[in-house]
Structure formats: structure tokens, C-alpha cells
């Protein structure tokens, strides 16, 4: 079975279904072989996807790192200080006035 139907493509043309199939099989980007001949999943456009992966693997790993919530970073703030307490209405009204926007209705 081949994955990556043309209808399931990202805006830049890369096949989302193929990427999902590879990640489902190998689990992480690091574990996907660079050589598509070693892939244990049949995907359409394998040569192009493998080339893209070889060229942009480090970039993909960076994006994953940047979007991963870290739990091992010490914070000066407490969880209570970081908790959402609603909109700072005074600050919001000040910004609206500065931008010459109409007042907020209550």
C-alpha cells in the first residue's frame, strides 16, 4: 500500500500522508533512514521526500525542539504567578485610547 494521496498535501506540495506514514512506522525523524530504499513503508514520491529529509533534517529537528514544552527549566515565577487571571482592563483601555479606538462596551 502506498501513502500520500495527492489530496493530502501541504501548501508547499510535500505529501503529508507520506510523512505521517513514515513517522508512524519509525516514531521519530531521527529514526527515518536517509535512503528511501531502506524505508519499510511504501510512499509516493519517496525519492523527493528522502531528498527533502536529507536536506532539511536539521531544520525539522530545530522546529521540533522549539515547539516542545520543556518541564526541566527552572522558573523564577511560581505557577500562581504564571496563571491566566484575565485581561488587564486598565492596560487594554490605555492601548485602545493610544490607538484612538472606540471604548470597549461592558
Phi and psi in degrees as GROMACS dihedral restraints (atoms count N, CA, C in turn):
[ dihedral_restraints ]
;  ai    aj    ak    al  type     phi  dphi    fc
    3     4     5     6     1  -107.7    20    10
    4     5     6     7     1   139.8    20    10
    6     7     8     9     1  -106.6    20    10
    7     8     9    10     1   163.9    20    10
    9    10    11    12     1    95.4    20    10
   10    11    12    13     1    50.3    20    10
   12    13    14    15     1   -60.1    20    10
   13    14    15    16     1   146.0    20    10
   15    16    17    18     1   -53.6    20    10
   16    17    18    19     1   -29.8    20    10
   18    19    20    21     1   -69.7    20    10
   19    20    21    22     1   -18.6    20    10
   21    22    23    24     1  -104.4    20    10
   22    23    24    25     1    55.5    20    10
   24    25    26    27     1  -113.5    20    10
   25    26    27    28     1   150.9    20    10
   27    28    29    30     1   -77.3    20    10
   28    29    30    31     1   170.2    20    10
   30    31    32    33     1   -63.1    20    10
   31    32    33    34     1   -24.3    20    10
   33    34    35    36     1   -91.6    20    10
   34    35    36    37     1     7.8    20    10
   36    37    38    39     1    92.4    20    10
   37    38    39    40     1    -9.6    20    10
   39    40    41    42     1   -70.0    20    10
   40    41    42    43     1   144.0    20    10
   42    43    44    45     1   -84.1    20    10
   43    44    45    46     1   113.7    20    10
   45    46    47    48     1   -66.8    20    10
   46    47    48    49     1   -42.5    20    10
   48    49    50    51     1   -60.8    20    10
   49    50    51    52     1   -39.2    20    10
   51    52    53    54     1   -65.7    20    10
   52    53    54    55     1   -42.6    20    10
   54    55    56    57     1   -63.7    20    10
   55    56    57    58     1   -42.9    20    10
   57    58    59    60     1   -62.2    20    10
   58    59    60    61     1   -41.5    20    10
   60    61    62    63     1   -63.3    20    10
   61    62    63    64     1   -41.9    20    10
   63    64    65    66     1   -65.5    20    10
   64    65    66    67     1   -43.8    20    10
   66    67    68    69     1   -66.9    20    10
   67    68    69    70     1   -35.1    20    10
   69    70    71    72     1   -64.2    20    10
   70    71    72    73     1   -38.2    20    10
   72    73    74    75     1   -76.4    20    10
   73    74    75    76     1   -45.0    20    10
   75    76    77    78     1  -100.8    20    10
   76    77    78    79     1   -15.1    20    10
   78    79    80    81     1    87.8    20    10
   79    80    81    82     1   -47.1    20    10
   81    82    83    84     1  -138.5    20    10
   82    83    84    85     1   161.6    20    10
   84    85    86    87     1   -60.3    20    10
   85    86    87    88     1   -40.7    20    10
   87    88    89    90     1   -59.7    20    10
   88    89    90    91     1   -30.4    20    10
   90    91    92    93     1   -87.0    20    10
   91    92    93    94     1    -8.1    20    10
   93    94    95    96     1   -77.3    20    10
   94    95    96    97     1   121.2    20    10
   96    97    98    99     1   -60.2    20    10
   97    98    99   100     1   142.1    20    10
   99   100   101   102     1   -68.3    20    10
  100   101   102   103     1   -29.1    20    10
  102   103   104   105     1   -92.4    20    10
  103   104   105   106     1   115.1    20    10
  105   106   107   108     1   -62.2    20    10
  106   107   108   109     1   -20.0    20    10
  108   109   110   111     1   -66.1    20    10
  109   110   111   112     1   -20.1    20    10
  111   112   113   114     1   -92.1    20    10
  112   113   114   115     1    -6.2    20    10
  114   115   116   117     1   -67.0    20    10
  115   116   117   118     1   135.5    20    10
  117   118   119   120     1   -94.7    20    10
  118   119   120   121     1    13.3    20    10
  120   121   122   123     1  -128.9    20    10
  121   122   123   124     1   130.5    20    10
  123   124   125   126     1   -82.8    20    10
  124   125   126   127     1   123.8    20    10
  126   127   128   129     1  -131.5    20    10
  127   128   129   130     1   146.7    20    10
  129   130   131   132     1   -71.6    20    10
  130   131   132   133     1   142.4    20    10
  132   133   134   135     1    67.9    20    10
  133   134   135   136     1    31.3    20    10
  135   136   137   138     1   -58.3    20    10
  136   137   138   139     1   -42.7    20    10
  138   139   140   141     1   -61.9    20    10
  139   140   141   142     1   -44.9    20    10
  141   142   143   144     1   -67.0    20    10
  142   143   144   145     1   -40.8    20    10
  144   145   146   147     1   -65.7    20    10
  145   146   147   148     1   -40.5    20    10
  147   148   149   150     1   -64.3    20    10
  148   149   150   151     1   -41.1    20    10
  150   151   152   153     1   -61.6    20    10
  151   152   153   154     1   -45.5    20    10
  153   154   155   156     1   -61.0    20    10
  154   155   156   157     1   -42.5    20    10
  156   157   158   159     1   -63.7    20    10
  157   158   159   160     1   -43.2    20    10
  159   160   161   162     1   -62.1    20    10
  160   161   162   163     1   -41.4    20    10
  162   163   164   165     1   -75.0    20    10
  163   164   165   166     1   -29.1    20    10
  165   166   167   168     1  -123.4    20    10
  166   167   168   169     1    17.2    20    10
  168   169   170   171     1   -59.1    20    10
  169   170   171   172     1   -46.2    20    10
  171   172   173   174     1   -62.0    20    10
  172   173   174   175     1   -39.0    20    10
  174   175   176   177     1   -63.7    20    10
  175   176   177   178     1   -43.6    20    10
  177   178   179   180     1   -62.1    20    10
  178   179   180   181     1   -41.4    20    10
  180   181   182   183     1   -65.5    20    10
  181   182   183   184     1   -37.8    20    10
  183   184   185   186     1   -63.3    20    10
  184   185   186   187     1   -46.7    20    10
  186   187   188   189     1   -61.2    20    10
  187   188   189   190     1   -38.7    20    10
  189   190   191   192     1   -63.0    20    10
  190   191   192   193     1   -42.8    20    10
  192   193   194   195     1   -63.2    20    10
  193   194   195   196     1   -42.0    20    10
  195   196   197   198     1   -68.7    20    10
  196   197   198   199     1   -25.0    20    10
  198   199   200   201     1  -101.5    20    10
  199   200   201   202     1     5.9    20    10
  201   202   203   204     1   -94.0    20    10
  202   203   204   205     1   126.6    20    10
  204   205   206   207     1   -71.0    20    10
  205   206   207   208     1   122.5    20    10
  207   208   209   210     1   -93.7    20    10
  208   209   210   211     1   138.2    20    10
  210   211   212   213     1  -112.1    20    10
  211   212   213   214     1    -3.2    20    10
  213   214   215   216     1  -105.0    20    10
  214   215   216   217     1    18.6    20    10
  216   217   218   219     1  -101.1    20    10
  217   218   219   220     1   124.4    20    10
  219   220   221   222     1   -68.2    20    10
  220   221   222   223     1   137.5    20    10
  222   223   224   225     1  -117.1    20    10
  223   224   225   226     1   140.5    20    10
  225   226   227   228     1   -74.7    20    10
  226   227   228   229     1   -27.7    20    10
  228   229   230   231     1   -87.0    20    10
  229   230   231   232     1   151.4    20    10
  231   232   233   234     1   -85.7    20    10
  232   233   234   235     1   166.2    20    10
  234   235   236   237     1   -60.7    20    10
  235   236   237   238     1   -36.4    20    10
  237   238   239   240     1   -61.7    20    10
  238   239   240   241     1   -40.4    20    10
  240   241   242   243     1   -68.6    20    10
  241   242   243   244     1   -29.6    20    10
  243   244   245   246     1   -87.3    20    10
  244   245   246   247     1   -12.3    20    10
  246   247   248   249     1   -65.8    20    10
  247   248   249   250     1   141.7    20    10
  249   250   251   252     1   -67.9    20    10
  250   251   252   253     1   126.6    20    10
  252   253   254   255     1  -118.0    20    10
  253   254   255   256     1    16.2    20    10
  255   256   257   258     1    94.8    20    10
  256   257   258   259     1  -179.9    20    10
  258   259   260   261     1   -75.4    20    10
  259   260   261   262     1   138.0    20    10
  261   262   263   264     1   -78.4    20    10
  262   263   264   265     1    95.0    20    10
  264   265   266   267     1   -60.6    20    10
  265   266   267   268     1   -38.4    20    10
  267   268   269   270     1   -62.2    20    10
  268   269   270   271     1   -46.0    20    10
  270   271   272   273     1   -65.6    20    10
  271   272   273   274     1   -41.1    20    10
  273   274   275   276     1   -61.8    20    10
  274   275   276   277     1   -45.6    20    10
  276   277   278   279     1   -63.3    20    10
  277   278   279   280     1   -38.4    20    10
  279   280   281   282     1   -63.3    20    10
  280   281   282   283     1   -43.0    20    10
  282   283   284   285     1   -65.8    20    10
  283   284   285   286     1   -43.0    20    10
  285   286   287   288     1   -61.6    20    10
  286   287   288   289     1   -41.5    20    10
  288   289   290   291     1   -65.9    20    10
  289   290   291   292     1   -41.4    20    10
  291   292   293   294     1   -62.2    20    10
  292   293   294   295     1   -35.5    20    10
  294   295   296   297     1   -87.4    20    10
  295   296   297   298     1     3.7    20    10
  297   298   299   300     1    58.7    20    10
  298   299   300   301     1    42.1    20    10
  300   301   302   303     1   -96.1    20    10
  301   302   303   304     1   153.8    20    10
  303   304   305   306     1   -64.2    20    10
  304   305   306   307     1   155.0    20    10
  306   307   308   309     1   -60.1    20    10
  307   308   309   310     1   155.4    20    10
  309   310   311   312     1   -81.9    20    10
  310   311   312   313     1   132.1    20    10
  312   313   314   315     1   -79.1    20    10
  313   314   315   316     1   149.6    20    10
